[in-house]
């Protein structure tokens, strides 16, 4: 099951923002060594391994006009 977060769309309704992680050797090491906060960094840099981050999807939804800026910032894990 993928973590999904519904976010309000500009024109009503909701858009699904999801996160997907591939458990690769780097992620396995982070889990084993209890470096859980670093997993988000691995997800953000893992697009080549079909990983998706919620914070990576929110700017795309904003740029395409699906959501407004304030929603993107409010829903982001790391608004920066």
C-alpha positions as CSV (number, residue, x, y, z in Angstrom):
1,X,0.0,0.0,0.0
2,X,1.3,3.4,-0.9
3,X,0.9,6.4,1.5
4,X,-1.6,8.7,-0.1
5,X,-2.5,12.2,1.0
6,X,-5.4,14.0,-0.4
7,X,-4.9,17.7,-1.1
8,X,-7.5,20.3,-2.0
9,X,-7.6,21.2,-5.7
10,X,-7.9,24.8,-6.9
11,X,-11.2,24.1,-8.7
12,X,-12.7,21.9,-6.0
13,X,-12.3,18.2,-5.2
14,X,-9.0,16.6,-4.1
15,X,-5.8,15.5,-5.8
16,X,-4.0,12.4,-4.5
17,X,-0.3,12.9,-3.6
18,X,1.5,9.7,-3.0
19,X,4.9,8.5,-1.9
20,X,6.6,5.3,-3.1
21,X,9.9,3.9,-1.8
22,X,11.9,1.1,-3.2
23,X,13.8,-0.8,-0.6
24,X,17.3,-0.8,-2.0
25,X,20.6,-1.5,-0.1
26,X,20.9,2.1,1.0
27,X,17.4,2.1,2.5
28,X,18.0,-1.3,4.1
29,X,21.1,0.1,5.8
30,X,19.2,3.2,7.0
31,X,16.5,1.0,8.5
32,X,19.0,-1.4,10.1
33,X,21.0,1.5,11.6
34,X,17.9,3.4,12.8
35,X,18.6,6.3,10.5
36,X,14.9,6.7,9.7
37,X,15.0,10.5,9.1
38,X,17.4,10.0,6.3
39,X,15.0,7.8,4.3
40,X,13.2,10.9,3.1
41,X,16.5,12.0,1.5
42,X,16.9,8.6,-0.2
43,X,13.3,8.8,-1.6
44,X,13.9,12.4,-2.9
45,X,17.0,11.3,-4.7
46,X,15.6,7.9,-5.9
47,X,13.6,9.0,-8.9
48,X,15.7,6.7,-11.1
49,X,14.6,3.8,-9.0
50,X,10.9,4.7,-9.4
51,X,10.7,6.4,-6.0
52,X,8.2,9.2,-5.5
53,X,8.2,11.8,-2.8
54,X,5.2,13.8,-1.7
55,X,7.3,17.0,-1.7
56,X,8.4,16.3,-5.3
57,X,4.8,16.0,-6.5
58,X,3.4,19.1,-4.8
59,X,5.4,21.6,-6.9
60,X,4.3,19.9,-10.1
61,X,0.7,20.2,-9.1
62,X,1.2,23.9,-8.3
63,X,3.1,24.6,-11.6
64,X,0.3,22.9,-13.6
65,X,-2.4,24.9,-11.9
66,X,-4.0,22.0,-10.1
67,X,-3.4,23.4,-6.5
68,X,-2.6,26.8,-5.2
69,X,0.8,27.8,-3.7
70,X,-0.6,27.9,-0.1
71,X,-1.8,24.4,-0.3
72,X,1.5,23.2,-1.6
73,X,3.4,24.9,1.2
74,X,0.9,23.8,3.9
75,X,0.9,20.1,2.8
76,X,4.7,19.8,2.2
77,X,6.8,17.9,4.7
78,X,9.6,20.3,4.0
79,X,8.2,23.6,2.6
80,X,11.7,24.9,1.6
